[in-house]
Amino acid sequence: MKFLAPRPLLHAEGLAVLVGACLLYRRLDASWLMFAVLFFAPDISMIGYAAGLRAGATCYNFLHTYVLPVAIGAAAYLEGSHIAVCVCVIWAAHIGFDRMLGYGLKYETAFKDTHIARS
């Protein structure tokens, strides 16, 4: 079955994270305007490509892995920082959106070389 191949599963996984993050954000009763404004903020990391492939991949991957939003979000939750939790949920939603579209973590070889597909 083609659906069980890794690439479609990664796209489906991204969709699941995006939907889950949006549902959680709704539950947090936060501003959807803030969601819209911050949704593409992690893509600022692509500026790193101005310094070369290695720097670009490092910057991009730093902001496009679930490790930071989950860790910071958990700490923010424990500290009672509602706004920081909301920002981390938006961040995770962005990563899920990227994965759903097929954008993955970058290799240093080329911008289109990702953990989902190699060019």
N, CA and C of each residue as an Amber inpcrd file, in Angstrom:
protein
   357
   0.8290000  -1.1770000   0.0000000   0.0000000   0.0000000   0.0000000
   0.8760000   1.2440000   0.0000000   0.6290000   2.1140000  -0.9540000
   1.4300000   3.3260000  -1.0540000   1.2410000   4.2650000   0.1310000
   0.0440000   4.2570000   0.7330000  -0.2050000   5.1530000   1.8670000
   0.7110000   4.8320000   3.0410000   1.1320000   3.5720000   3.1500000
   1.9890000   3.1830000   4.2610000   3.4640000   3.4110000   3.9790000
   3.7770000   3.9750000   2.8130000   5.1580000   4.3380000   2.5140000
   5.5570000   5.5090000   3.4140000   6.8410000   5.6800000   3.6820000
   7.2700000   6.7240000   4.6200000   6.8250000   8.1410000   4.2630000
   6.9420000   8.5380000   3.0150000   6.6110000   9.9250000   2.6570000
   5.1470000  10.2710000   2.9420000   4.1690000   9.4750000   2.4650000
   2.7750000   9.8100000   2.7970000   2.4940000   9.7760000   4.3020000
   3.1680000   8.8910000   5.0150000   2.9850000   8.8380000   6.4680000
   3.5020000  10.1140000   7.1280000   4.6400000  10.6400000   6.6470000
   5.1670000  11.8850000   7.1960000   4.2440000  13.0590000   6.8940000
   3.6410000  13.0520000   5.7030000   2.6710000  14.1100000   5.3690000
   1.4430000  14.0010000   6.2760000   0.9500000  12.7880000   6.4720000
  -0.2200000  12.5720000   7.3380000   0.1090000  12.9470000   8.7830000
   1.3100000  12.6170000   9.2150000   1.7420000  12.9670000  10.5660000
   1.7610000  14.4900000  10.7400000   2.2450000  15.2070000   9.7370000
   2.2480000  16.6720000   9.7840000   0.8400000  17.2230000   9.8770000
  -0.0720000  16.6580000   9.0990000  -1.4690000  17.0810000   9.1540000
  -2.0470000  16.8350000  10.5410000  -1.7260000  15.6850000  11.1260000
  -2.2310000  15.3540000  12.4610000  -1.7240000  16.3590000  13.4970000
  -0.4570000  16.7280000  13.4120000   0.0990000  17.7110000  14.3530000
  -0.5500000  19.0700000  14.1350000  -0.7160000  19.4690000  12.8820000
  -1.3470000  20.7530000  12.5820000  -2.7600000  20.8110000  13.1510000
  -3.5460000  19.7910000  12.8970000  -4.9360000  19.7630000  13.3950000
  -4.9450000  19.7330000  14.9200000  -4.1080000  18.8770000  15.5120000
  -4.0420000  18.7950000  16.9720000  -3.6310000  20.1110000  17.6080000
  -2.6470000  20.7810000  17.0150000  -2.1850000  22.0640000  17.5480000
  -3.2900000  23.1240000  17.4240000  -4.0080000  23.1170000  16.3150000
  -5.1060000  24.0860000  16.1470000  -6.2270000  23.8310000  17.1490000
  -6.5260000  22.5700000  17.4030000  -7.5560000  22.2460000  18.3960000
  -7.1120000  22.6490000  19.8000000  -5.8460000  22.4080000  20.1080000
  -5.3160000  22.8180000  21.4080000  -5.3330000  24.3400000  21.5230000
  -4.9540000  25.0190000  20.4550000  -4.9510000  26.4880000  20.4750000
  -6.3580000  27.0160000  20.7160000  -7.3200000  26.3940000  20.0770000
  -8.7230000  26.7950000  20.2880000  -9.1110000  26.6220000  21.7510000
  -8.6540000  25.5110000  22.3390000  -8.9510000  25.2220000  23.7440000
  -8.2970000  26.2320000  24.6770000  -7.1560000  26.7790000  24.2420000
  -6.4430000  27.7760000  25.0490000  -7.1480000  29.1270000  25.0120000
  -8.1190000  29.2520000  24.1260000  -8.9060000  30.4770000  23.9990000
  -8.0080000  31.6940000  23.7720000  -7.0510000  31.5240000  22.8740000
  -6.1040000  32.5970000  22.5660000  -6.5280000  33.3220000  21.2850000
  -5.8380000  34.3800000  20.9810000  -6.1520000  35.2250000  19.8290000
  -5.7750000  34.5370000  18.5120000  -6.7580000  34.4210000  17.6260000
  -6.4800000  33.8670000  16.3000000  -5.7040000  34.8600000  15.4520000
  -5.7870000  36.1290000  15.7780000  -4.9620000  37.1170000  15.0890000
  -3.4970000  36.8550000  15.4140000  -3.1960000  36.5750000  16.6870000
  -1.8270000  36.2400000  17.0670000  -1.3730000  34.9740000  16.3340000
  -2.2580000  34.0020000  16.2140000  -1.9410000  32.7700000  15.4950000
  -1.5360000  33.1050000  14.0590000  -2.3470000  33.9190000  13.3960000
  -2.0840000  34.2830000  11.9990000  -0.7790000  35.0630000  11.8550000
  -0.5300000  35.9670000  12.7670000   0.6750000  36.8050000  12.6940000
   1.9370000  35.9770000  12.9220000   1.8880000  35.0300000  13.8510000
   3.0890000  34.2650000  14.2140000   3.2620000  32.9500000  13.4540000
   2.2530000  32.5350000  12.7070000   2.2830000  31.2120000  12.0900000
   3.5290000  30.9770000  11.2250000   3.9330000  31.9430000  10.4430000
   5.0900000  31.7560000   9.5630000   6.3910000  32.3020000  10.1540000
   6.3740000  32.7260000  11.4080000   7.5760000  33.2750000  12.0510000
   8.7740000  32.3280000  12.0090000   8.6120000  31.0100000  12.1870000
   9.7920000  30.1390000  12.1280000  10.5270000  30.1790000  10.7850000
   9.8440000  30.6140000   9.7300000  10.4930000  30.6710000   8.4180000
  11.5190000  31.7910000   8.3180000  11.5530000  32.6610000   9.3110000
  12.6140000  33.6780000   9.3660000  13.9830000  32.9920000   9.4100000
  14.0080000  31.7640000   9.8910000  15.2590000  31.0130000   9.9830000
  15.9190000  30.8040000   8.6180000  15.1720000  30.9330000   7.5370000
  15.7550000  30.7510000   6.2020000  16.7560000  31.8470000   5.8610000
  16.7490000  32.9240000   6.6250000  17.7460000  33.9800000   6.4250000
  19.1450000  33.4030000   6.5940000  19.2720000  32.3540000   7.3900000
  20.5650000  31.6980000   7.5900000  21.2100000  31.2320000   6.2980000
  20.4040000  30.9750000   5.2760000  20.9590000  30.5420000   3.9920000
  21.7940000  31.6300000   3.3290000  21.6500000  32.8570000   3.7600000
  22.4900000  33.9360000   3.2370000  23.9530000  33.7060000   3.6110000
  24.1910000  32.9360000   4.6670000  25.5490000  32.6350000   5.1210000
  26.0480000  31.2920000   4.5910000  25.2660000  30.6480000   3.7390000
  25.6870000  29.3740000   3.1560000  24.7660000  28.2270000   3.5380000
  24.9880000  27.1020000   2.8870000  24.1290000  25.9250000   3.0880000
  24.1970000  25.3720000   4.5080000  25.3920000  25.2820000   5.0540000
  25.5290000  24.7320000   6.4070000  24.8230000  25.6050000   7.4360000
  25.0640000  26.9040000   7.3870000  24.4180000  27.8270000   8.3280000
  22.9050000  27.8360000   8.1130000  22.4890000  27.8180000   6.8620000
  21.0640000  27.8310000   6.5580000  20.3540000  26.5960000   7.0820000
  20.9470000  25.4320000   6.8320000  20.3440000  24.1820000   7.3090000
  20.2950000  24.1590000   8.8330000  21.3520000  24.6230000   9.4710000
  21.3970000  24.6490000  10.9320000  20.3120000  25.5580000  11.4990000
  20.2050000  26.7590000  10.9630000  19.1810000  27.7050000  11.4340000
  17.7810000  27.1620000  11.1810000  17.5580000  26.6700000   9.9830000
  16.2440000  26.1410000   9.6220000  15.8640000  24.9790000  10.5430000
  16.7690000  24.0190000  10.6920000  16.4760000  22.8380000  11.5090000
  16.2490000  23.1930000  12.9740000  16.9720000  24.1920000  13.4610000
  16.8310000  24.6190000  14.8500000  15.3940000  25.0320000  15.1580000
  14.7530000  25.7140000  14.2090000  13.3880000  26.1930000  14.4400000
  12.3130000  25.2970000  13.8220000  12.7190000  24.2000000  13.1790000
  11.7380000  23.3330000  12.5270000  11.7760000  21.8960000  13.0470000
  12.1900000  21.7350000  14.2730000  12.0870000  20.4470000  14.9440000
  11.1500000  20.6320000  16.1250000  10.4270000  19.5960000  16.4680000
   9.4460000  19.6950000  17.5480000  10.0830000  19.8090000  18.9330000
  11.3630000  19.5480000  19.0530000  12.0260000  19.5170000  20.3600000
  11.8660000  20.8440000  21.1130000  12.1690000  21.9420000  20.4640000
  12.1060000  23.2370000  21.1590000  10.6890000  23.6670000  21.5340000
   9.7310000  23.6400000  20.6160000   8.3970000  24.0730000  21.0490000
   7.7940000  23.1830000  22.1300000   8.1010000  21.8940000  22.0980000
   7.5760000  21.0060000  23.1420000   8.2660000  21.2820000  24.4780000
   9.5860000  21.4020000  24.4620000  10.3290000  21.6500000  25.7060000
   9.9900000  23.0240000  26.2990000  10.0060000  24.0430000  25.4700000
   9.6970000  25.3860000  25.9570000   8.2290000  25.4730000  26.3680000
   7.3540000  24.8460000  25.5800000   5.9260000  24.8360000  25.9080000
   5.6430000  24.1410000  27.2270000   6.3320000  23.0290000  27.4730000
   6.1470000  22.3120000  28.7420000   6.6250000  23.1670000  29.9190000
   7.7850000  23.7940000  29.7500000   8.3020000  24.6700000  30.8130000
   7.3580000  25.8530000  31.0340000   6.8540000  26.4050000  29.9540000
   5.9230000  27.5390000  30.0600000   4.6370000  27.1200000  30.7660000
   4.1630000  25.9340000  30.4630000   2.9530000  25.4260000  31.1220000
   3.1870000  25.2850000  32.6220000   4.3330000  24.7040000  32.9910000
   4.6590000  24.5150000  34.4070000   4.8240000  25.8500000  35.1310000
   5.2850000  26.8550000  34.4110000   5.4710000  28.1890000  34.9930000
   4.2000000  29.0270000  34.9430000   3.2020000  28.5280000  34.2390000
   1.9400000  29.2540000  34.1460000   1.9480000  30.3970000  33.1530000
   2.8240000  30.3330000  32.1580000   2.9090000  31.3920000  31.1530000
   2.0100000  31.0540000  29.9640000   0.7830000  31.5220000  30.0180000
  -0.2090000  31.2310000  28.9830000   0.2590000  31.6880000  27.5990000
   0.8200000  32.8750000  27.5230000   1.2410000  33.4190000  26.2330000
   2.3600000  32.5760000  25.6160000   3.3140000  32.1300000  26.4250000
   4.4160000  31.3060000  25.9050000   3.8970000  29.9450000  25.4370000
   2.9350000  29.3880000  26.1610000   2.3240000  28.1240000  25.7300000
   1.6600000  28.3220000  24.3700000   0.9370000  29.4130000  24.2220000
   0.2540000  29.7060000  22.9580000   1.2520000  29.8360000  21.8080000
   2.3520000  30.5440000  22.0340000   3.3750000  30.7090000  21.0010000
   3.9590000  29.3530000  20.6100000   4.2000000  28.4920000  21.5730000
   4.7520000  27.1690000  21.2790000   3.7660000  26.2920000  20.5150000
   2.4940000  26.4240000  20.7970000   1.4770000  25.6720000  20.0540000
   1.4280000  26.1620000  18.6060000   1.5230000  27.4620000  18.4060000
   1.5760000  28.0210000  17.0480000   2.8090000  27.4990000  16.3230000
   3.9190000  27.4720000  17.0090000   5.1880000  26.9960000  16.4550000
   5.0480000  25.5430000  16.0140000   4.4860000  24.6980000  16.8640000
   4.2800000  23.2910000  16.5150000   3.3140000  23.1570000  15.3330000
   2.2890000  23.9900000  15.2900000   1.3480000  23.9720000  14.1690000
   2.0780000  24.2940000  12.8650000   2.9810000  25.2560000  12.9060000
   3.7530000  25.6130000  11.7140000   4.5920000  24.4350000  11.2300000
   5.2560000  23.7740000  12.1600000   6.0860000  22.6320000  11.7810000
   5.2090000  21.5380000  11.1680000   4.0630000  21.2650000  11.7820000
   3.1390000  20.2820000  11.2200000   2.6890000  20.6610000   9.8230000
   2.3960000  21.9460000   9.6170000   1.9930000  22.4460000   8.3020000
   3.1010000  22.1920000   7.2800000   4.3310000  22.5230000   7.6650000
   5.4630000  22.2830000   6.7580000   5.5870000  20.8060000   6.4020000
   5.4960000  19.9420000   7.4000000   5.6150000  18.4980000   7.1460000
   4.4700000  18.0120000   6.2530000   3.2840000  18.5310000   6.4830000
   2.1370000  18.1520000   5.6700000   2.3940000  18.4970000   4.1960000
   3.0480000  19.6290000   3.9560000   3.3470000  20.0500000   2.5900000
   4.5800000  19.3650000   2.0040000   5.3030000  18.6270000   2.8370000
   6.4710000  17.9060000   2.3480000   7.8000000  18.5660000   2.6280000
   7.7880000  19.6420000   3.4190000   9.0460000  20.2810000   3.7960000
   9.5950000  19.5880000   5.0310000  10.8340000  19.1810000   4.9460000
  11.4320000  18.4740000   6.0620000  12.6680000  19.1720000   6.5760000
  13.3070000  18.5410000   7.5360000  14.5640000  19.0540000   8.0670000
  15.6180000  19.0010000   6.9660000  16.4560000  20.0160000   6.9140000
  17.3800000  20.1900000   5.7940000  18.7250000  19.5230000   6.0290000
  19.2810000  19.0020000   4.9320000  20.6680000  18.5620000   4.9150000
  21.5160000  19.7350000   4.4100000  22.8060000  19.6870000   4.6480000
  23.7080000  20.7670000   4.2570000  24.0160000  20.7710000   2.7640000
  23.6040000  19.7490000   2.0480000  23.9750000  19.6020000   0.6480000
  23.1970000  20.5090000  -0.2960000  21.9150000  20.7120000  -0.0320000
  21.0760000  21.5700000  -0.8830000  19.7940000  21.8870000  -0.1260000
  19.1800000  23.0160000  -0.4370000  17.9600000  23.4280000   0.2560000
  16.8610000  22.3750000   0.1350000  16.7660000  21.7290000  -1.0120000
  15.6930000  20.7600000  -1.2360000  16.0260000  19.3620000  -0.7100000
  17.2200000  19.1510000  -0.1880000  17.5770000  17.8680000   0.4230000
  17.0550000  17.8530000   1.8550000  16.0040000  17.0620000   2.0800000
  15.3740000  17.0150000   3.4020000  15.2390000  15.5780000   3.8870000
  14.8240000  15.4210000   5.1090000  14.6130000  14.0780000   5.6450000
  13.3950000  13.4070000   4.9990000  12.6050000  14.1580000   4.2640000
  11.4380000  13.6020000   3.5750000  11.7890000  13.2240000   2.1390000
  12.6120000  14.0340000   1.4850000  12.9910000  13.7510000   0.0920000
  14.3470000  14.3720000  -0.2120000  15.1280000  13.6750000  -1.0080000
  16.4210000  14.1950000  -1.4520000  16.2850000  14.6300000  -2.9110000
  16.8620000  15.7700000  -3.2640000  16.7530000  16.2440000  -4.6450000
  17.8090000  15.6060000  -5.5190000
